[in-house]
Amino acid sequence: MAIMTVHIPDDVKAAFDKAFEGEDKNAVVARLLLEAAEKRERGEPEGERREVSLREAIDAVIALRKQPPYVTDAEIKQAREEGRH
């Protein structure tokens, strides 16, 4: 295992500590570094969101609706009605 020393602003560290409270910080940092390296290898731009076509977005929503927990149209309608009152 290697040791890496990185200097970051105090506010960044505080945000990190809050976001990952109770987790193994070494494991979290290792995972984030690996994800960043993989994105770089794929040529994804840093700090930017990938543009998604409308078709891709629709396909993603349809795929998510097929995964549990299933929510029926009736349940969605009921939640909307309850939210209006």
C-alpha positions in Angstrom: 0.0 0.0 0.0 1.3 3.5 -0.9 1.1 6.7 1.1 0.0 9.9 -0.7 0.3 13.3 1.0 -2.1 16.0 -0.4 -2.7 19.5 0.8 -6.3 20.7 0.5 -8.1 23.8 1.8 -9.7 23.4 5.2 -13.2 24.0 3.9 -12.8 21.1 1.4 -11.6 18.8 4.2 -14.6 19.8 6.4 -17.0 19.1 3.6 -15.4 15.8 2.9 -15.5 14.8 6.6 -19.1 15.8 6.9 -20.1 14.0 3.7 -18.3 10.7 4.6 -18.8 10.8 8.3 -18.4 7.3 9.9 -16.8 5.8 6.8 -13.3 4.6 6.2 -11.7 7.8 4.8 -8.8 5.9 3.2 -11.2 3.6 1.3 -13.3 6.6 0.2 -10.3 8.5 -1.1 -9.0 5.4 -2.8 -12.4 4.9 -4.5 -12.6 8.5 -5.6 -9.1 8.5 -7.0 -9.8 5.3 -8.9 -13.0 6.8 -10.3 -11.2 9.9 -11.4 -8.5 7.9 -13.1 -11.0 5.8 -14.9 -12.9 8.9 -16.1 -9.6 10.4 -17.4 -8.8 7.2 -19.3 -12.3 7.3 -20.9 -11.6 10.9 -21.9 -14.4 12.3 -19.9 -14.1 16.1 -19.2 -13.2 17.0 -15.6 -15.7 18.9 -13.5 -18.3 18.8 -16.2 -21.4 16.8 -16.7 -21.7 14.7 -19.8 -24.3 15.9 -22.2 -27.2 13.5 -22.5 -29.6 13.3 -25.4 -33.3 13.3 -24.7 -33.5 9.7 -25.9 -30.7 8.6 -23.5 -32.6 10.4 -20.6 -35.9 8.7 -21.5 -34.2 5.3 -21.7 -32.5 5.8 -18.4 -35.9 6.8 -16.7 -37.6 3.7 -18.3 -34.8 1.5 -17.1 -35.1 2.9 -13.5 -38.8 2.3 -13.5 -38.2 -1.4 -14.1 -36.1 -1.7 -11.0 -37.5 -2.1 -7.5 -39.0 -0.5 -5.6 -41.9 -0.4 -8.0 -44.2 2.6 -7.8 -47.4 2.4 -9.7 -49.1 5.2 -11.5 -51.9 5.1 -8.9 -49.4 5.5 -6.1 -47.8 8.5 -7.8 -51.2 10.1 -8.4 -52.1 9.5 -4.7 -48.9 11.1 -3.6 -49.5 14.1 -5.8 -53.0 14.5 -4.4 -51.8 14.3 -0.8 -49.1 16.8 -1.5 -51.7 19.3 -2.8 -53.6 19.3 0.5 
